[in-house]
Amino acid sequence: MIAGDIKRHLKVHVGKQIEEEDVPRAAAIMKAGKATRGPRQVRGKKEVETPGRLRKWCPVDGCNTITSYLSQHLVKAHRLKSSHTQYRVHLKEAERYTGIQELDCLLTLPSKAPSSKLISPSFLTAQPNPREHKTNEDEEIEETQGIEETQEQEEEEEEEEEEEEEEWHPEGEVEESDEDSEDAPTIKIRKEEYYSATKFTSYRHQWLSGFFKYLKSPSAGYKKLENRLQHVGQVEKLLETLDPNGKDITILGEEFGDIVWNKWVSPHLSEGTKAPGTLASYLTSLEKFFVFVTSDKYQRKEMPPLHGNDLDVFKGTINTLKGWRVTIDNETQDVQHRTHLRECDTLLTETDINLLSQSKPYIDGMKAITQAKAGKRLSIQQFTNARDLLLVKLALLVASRPAR
């Protein structure tokens, strides 16, 4: 059942028990189901299977997406850059998805008075008053303290993984930004098996597999799995774009090594179809590939032969690639300047600073600090509110953001 059908079903059959504005959130819960984690993952050299990543609600207003890959969702769906403060804030404030039982919080009792056969007056009088529990702040803190500590540990692990994945967003392998899309791991396991194969389908496949193995060596910086997949995947995409039906890497040596610039970089650069950082990333991967092909870090007899003067062309192109990246940077200065100007629109004005003391985070932080001075025990959320307030005060005092 697609999301549209779920929303229609809720409005028709559960309309009296759910508010209109809660329908999209309820539909997202029904679509997500019971699973609180994403697909299981295989990691490490021994390929140990580990539980999937925790699924979280997207904290952006109006977005009801539940995903285990929040960092990619924020970049692709909401156009946030990983260097922006707002991106970091959203990662921190994202709430965990706890399962289908979240639907119960959205449903209300029917407005029609219940029959006496179903609910007796004695049952109504025996119902506990939820407000009695909320009035005692100490009891509430003790009940949630243990749960929050365990959740915090898991969330910290997830955030560390998300920060590692920020550096790698190969095109075509990031989840769809549409709210109805399914969660899918950024790293395709099939690709890892394909690059690690011992039997090859073509010379091109053999070169890519050798490059994948080389990137793990100390000479290449002992790259992590994600980085190796990124570099090999980008080189493969270049080869498939320039020579879709080719079985070798000889296409990279045509036009004296300038074919990548003439047939791929230049069109994207002039039409603006790819970001400058993406173009530079592909050229970096290609440079590493040429370094591998022209090095002595493999048995030449075991690898496919290089034809004609391809070896000399590849060696000469290595230094040329550095100049290509400089050219990309020079040609896209206007794009970088527009980005800086957009960031200037988010800078605080004097009026904004004066209004900080009236904001909810400021009030919550001051309240938490006052309670701490009185000797009361703070919850994790209260401690976070106090910490955030102190960081903001420090930033305003020294006119700079504290280092992480």
C-alpha positions in Angstrom: 0.0 0.0 0.0 1.5 3.3 -1.1 1.6 6.4 1.2 -1.3 8.1 -0.6 -3.6 5.1 -0.1 -2.6 4.9 3.6 -3.5 8.6 4.1 -6.8 8.1 2.3 -7.6 5.0 4.5 -6.8 6.9 7.7 -9.0 9.9 6.7 -12.0 7.6 5.8 -11.9 4.9 8.5 -10.0 6.6 11.4 -11.0 10.2 10.8 -12.8 10.6 14.1 -9.9 9.2 16.1 -7.0 11.2 14.6 -6.4 14.9 13.9 -6.1 16.1 10.3 -2.5 17.4 10.8 -1.4 14.0 12.3 -2.5 12.0 9.2 0.9 12.3 7.4 2.8 11.2 10.5 0.5 8.3 11.1 0.9 7.2 7.5 4.6 7.3 7.8 4.4 5.1 11.0 2.2 2.6 9.2 4.5 2.5 6.2 7.6 2.0 8.5 6.0 -0.8 10.5 7.6 -2.5 13.5 11.3 -2.3 12.5 13.3 0.2 14.6 16.5 -0.4 12.6 17.5 -0.5 9.0 18.8 -3.5 7.1 21.6 -5.6 8.7 25.1 -4.7 7.6 28.3 -6.6 7.0 31.4 -4.9 8.2 35.1 -5.5 8.9 37.6 -7.8 7.3 35.8 -10.9 8.7 32.5 -9.7 7.3 30.7 -9.9 10.6 27.0 -9.2 10.3 25.9 -6.3 12.6 22.5 -4.9 13.4 21.2 -2.2 11.1 21.4 1.5 11.9 18.7 3.1 14.2 15.8 4.6 12.3 15.1 8.2 13.2 12.4 10.8 12.4 13.6 13.7 10.2 13.5 16.8 12.5 12.8 19.3 9.7 9.3 20.9 10.1 6.7 19.4 7.8 8.8 16.3 7.0 7.6 13.0 8.2 10.4 10.8 6.9 11.6 7.8 9.0 15.1 6.8 7.9 18.2 5.1 9.1 20.4 7.3 6.9 19.5 10.8 8.2 22.7 12.5 7.0 22.1 11.6 3.4 18.4 12.5 3.7 19.2 16.0 5.0 21.7 16.6 2.2 19.5 15.3 -0.7 16.0 16.1 0.5 16.5 19.4 2.3 19.6 20.7 0.5 21.6 21.1 3.7 25.4 21.1 3.6 27.3 19.0 6.1 29.4 22.1 7.1 26.3 24.1 8.1 25.4 24.5 11.8 21.7 23.7 11.0 22.7 20.3 9.6 24.6 19.5 12.8 21.7 20.6 14.9 19.2 18.4 13.0 21.5 15.4 13.5 21.6 16.1 17.3 17.8 16.7 17.8 16.5 13.8 15.6 14.3 11.5 17.6 14.5 7.7 17.4 11.6 5.8 15.8 10.3 3.4 18.5 8.0 1.3 16.4 4.3 0.9 15.4 3.3 1.8 19.0 3.9 5.4 18.2 0.6 5.3 16.4 -1.2 5.0 19.7 -0.1 8.5 20.7 -1.8 10.0 17.7 -5.1 8.2 18.2 -7.8 9.7 20.5 -10.9 8.1 22.1 -14.1 8.3 19.9 -16.2 11.4 20.7 -19.3 9.2 21.0 -20.1 8.2 24.6 -19.2 4.6 25.3 -21.8 2.0 26.1 -22.3 1.0 29.7 -21.9 -2.6 28.6 -18.4 -2.0 27.6 -17.2 0.4 30.3 -18.6 0.4 33.8 -18.6 3.5 36.1 -16.3 1.7 38.5 -13.7 1.3 35.8 -13.8 5.0 34.9 -13.2 5.9 38.6 -10.3 3.5 38.8 -8.4 5.1 35.9 -5.2 6.8 37.1 -4.9 10.5 36.5 -1.8 11.0 34.2 -1.3 14.5 35.6 -0.5 13.1 39.1 2.6 11.5 37.6 3.7 14.6 35.7 3.4 16.9 38.8 6.3 15.1 40.5 9.4 16.1 38.6 11.7 13.9 40.6 9.7 10.7 39.8 9.7 11.6 36.2 13.4 12.1 36.1 14.1 8.8 37.8 11.9 6.9 35.5 13.4 8.3 32.3 17.1 8.5 33.5 18.0 4.8 32.7 16.2 4.8 29.3 17.8 8.1 28.3 21.3 6.9 29.2 21.0 3.8 27.0 19.4 5.7 24.2 22.2 8.3 24.4 24.9 5.7 24.0 23.3 4.2 20.9 22.6 7.6 19.4 26.2 8.7 19.9 27.4 5.6 18.0 24.9 6.4 15.2 26.1 10.1 15.0 29.7 9.0 14.8 28.9 6.7 11.9 26.9 9.5 10.2 29.8 11.9 10.5 32.1 9.3 8.8 29.6 8.9 6.0 29.3 12.7 5.4 32.6 12.5 3.4 31.2 10.1 0.9 28.0 10.7 -1.2 28.7 9.0 -4.6 26.1 10.0 -7.1 23.4 7.4 -7.7 24.0 5.5 -4.5 22.3 7.8 -2.0 18.7 7.2 -0.9 15.9 8.9 -2.7 14.7 12.2 -1.2 11.0 11.4 -1.7 9.1 10.7 1.5 7.7 7.4 0.0 11.2 6.0 -0.7 12.5 2.9 1.1 15.6 2.9 3.2 18.6 1.6 1.3 22.3 1.3 2.4 24.5 3.8 0.7 27.2 1.2 0.2 26.1 -1.5 -2.2 27.3 -4.9 -0.9 27.2 -6.2 -4.5 29.8 -3.7 -5.5 32.2 -4.9 -2.7 31.9 -8.5 -3.8 32.3 -7.4 -7.5 35.5 -5.6 -6.8 36.9 -8.3 -4.5 36.3 -11.1 -7.1 39.1 -13.5 -8.2 37.4 -14.4 -11.5 37.0 -11.5 -13.9 34.5 -10.8 -16.6 36.8 -8.4 -18.6 40.1 -6.6 -18.5 38.3 -3.5 -17.1 36.9 -5.6 -14.2 40.4 -6.9 -13.5 41.9 -3.4 -13.4 39.1 -2.1 -11.1 39.6 -5.1 -8.7 43.3 -4.5 -8.6 42.7 -0.8 -7.9 40.3 -1.7 -5.1 42.9 -4.0 -3.5 45.7 -1.3 -3.9 43.7 1.4 -2.1 43.9 -0.7 1.1 47.7 -0.8 1.0 49.9 1.6 3.0 51.1 3.2 -0.2 47.6 4.4 -0.9 47.0 5.5 2.7 45.1 2.4 3.8 41.7 3.7 2.8 38.6 2.6 4.6 36.0 0.5 2.8 33.7 3.4 2.2 36.6 5.5 0.6 37.7 2.5 -1.5 34.2 2.0 -2.8 33.9 5.7 -3.6 37.2 5.9 -5.6 36.7 2.7 -7.6 33.0 3.5 -8.2 33.8 6.9 -9.6 36.5 5.5 -11.9 34.1 2.9 -13.1 31.4 5.5 -13.8 33.9 7.5 -15.9 34.8 4.4 -17.9 31.1 3.5 -18.4 30.3 7.0 -19.5 33.1 7.4 -22.0 33.0 3.8 -23.3 29.7 2.0 -22.2 30.5 -1.2 -24.2 34.2 -1.2 -23.5 36.1 -4.1 -21.9 39.3 -2.3 -21.1 40.7 1.0 -19.8 42.3 2.1 -23.1 39.6 4.8 -23.6 41.3 6.9 -20.8 44.4 7.3 -23.0 42.7 8.7 -26.1 43.2 12.3 -27.1 46.5 12.1 -25.3 44.7 11.7 -22.0 42.5 14.7 -22.5 39.3 12.7 -23.3 38.1 12.9 -19.7 38.2 16.7 -19.7 36.9 17.1 -23.3 34.0 14.6 -23.1 33.1 14.6 -19.4 34.4 17.5 -17.3 34.0 20.3 -19.7 30.4 19.6 -20.6 29.4 19.3 -17.0 31.4 22.4 -16.1 29.8 24.6 -18.9 26.2 23.3 -18.3 26.5 23.3 -14.5 25.1 19.8 -14.3 27.5 18.7 -11.6 28.8 20.5 -8.5 32.4 21.7 -8.6 33.2 19.5 -5.6 31.8 16.4 -7.4 34.0 17.1 -10.5 37.1 17.5 -8.4 36.3 14.3 -6.5 36.1 12.3 -9.7 39.4 13.7 -10.9 41.0 12.8 -7.5 39.8 9.2 -7.9 41.1 9.1 -11.5 44.5 10.4 -10.3 44.8 7.7 -7.7 43.9 5.1 -10.4 46.6 6.4 -12.8 49.1 6.3 -9.9 48.2 2.6 -9.4 48.3 1.7 -13.0 51.8 3.3 -13.6 53.3 2.0 -10.3 55.1 -1.2 -9.4 52.6 -2.2 -6.7 51.3 -5.1 -8.7 52.6 -8.1 -10.7 52.5 -6.8 -14.3 52.3 -10.4 -15.7 49.1 -11.0 -13.7 47.4 -7.8 -14.9 46.0 -7.0 -18.4 48.6 -5.5 -20.9 48.8 -1.8 -21.5 48.6 -1.0 -25.3 50.7 1.4 -27.3 51.9 4.4 -25.3 49.1 4.3 -22.8 51.6 3.9 -19.9 53.4 7.2 -20.9 50.1 9.0 -21.4 48.8 7.9 -18.0 52.0 9.1 -16.3 51.8 12.5 -18.0 48.1 12.9 -17.1 48.8 12.5 -13.4 50.3 16.0 -13.1 47.8 17.4 -15.6 44.9 16.4 -13.3 46.1 18.8 -10.6 45.8 21.7 -13.1 42.3 20.5 -14.1 41.2 20.8 -10.5 42.6 24.3 -10.2 40.8 25.2 -13.4 37.5 23.9 -12.0 38.0 26.0 -8.9 38.7 29.1 -10.9 35.8 28.6 -13.2 33.3 28.1 -10.4 34.3 31.1 -8.1 30.8 32.6 -8.7 29.2 29.4 -7.3 31.4 29.5 -4.2 30.7 33.3 -3.7 26.9 32.7 -4.0 27.2 30.0 -1.3 29.1 32.5 1.0 26.4 35.1 0.4 23.6 32.6 1.3 25.4 31.9 4.5 25.6 35.6 5.3 21.8 35.7 5.2 21.8 33.3 8.2 24.1 35.5 10.4 22.7 36.9 13.6 21.8 40.6 13.7 21.8 42.7 16.8 18.0 42.4 17.0 18.3 38.6 16.8 20.8 38.6 19.7 18.5 40.7 21.8 15.6 38.3 21.2 17.6 35.3 22.3 16.6 35.7 25.9 12.9 35.3 24.9 13.4 32.1 23.0 12.4 28.7 24.3 15.9 27.1 24.2 17.3 30.1 26.2 14.5 29.9 28.8 14.9 26.1 29.1 18.6 26.4 29.5 18.3 29.1 32.3 15.7 27.0 34.1 18.0 24.0 34.0 21.0 26.0 35.3 18.8 27.4 38.1 17.7 23.9 39.1 21.3 22.7 39.1 22.3 25.5 41.4 19.5 24.4 43.7 21.0 20.9 43.9 18.3 19.2 41.8 19.2 16.2 39.6 18.9 17.0 35.9 17.7 14.8 33.1 19.8 14.3 30.0 17.6 16.8 28.1 17.9 19.4 30.8 21.7 18.9 30.9 21.8 19.4 27.1 19.7 22.5 27.4 22.1 24.0 29.9 25.1 23.0 27.8 23.7 24.6 24.7 22.9 27.8 26.5 26.5 28.1 27.9 27.9 27.5 24.4 25.8 30.2 22.9 26.8 32.6 25.7 30.5 31.8 25.2 30.2 32.3 21.5 28.6 35.7 21.9 31.2 36.7 24.5 34.3 35.9 22.4 32.6 36.5 19.0 33.6 33.0 17.7 32.3 29.5 17.7 33.9 27.1 20.2 36.0 24.4 18.7 34.6 20.8 18.9 
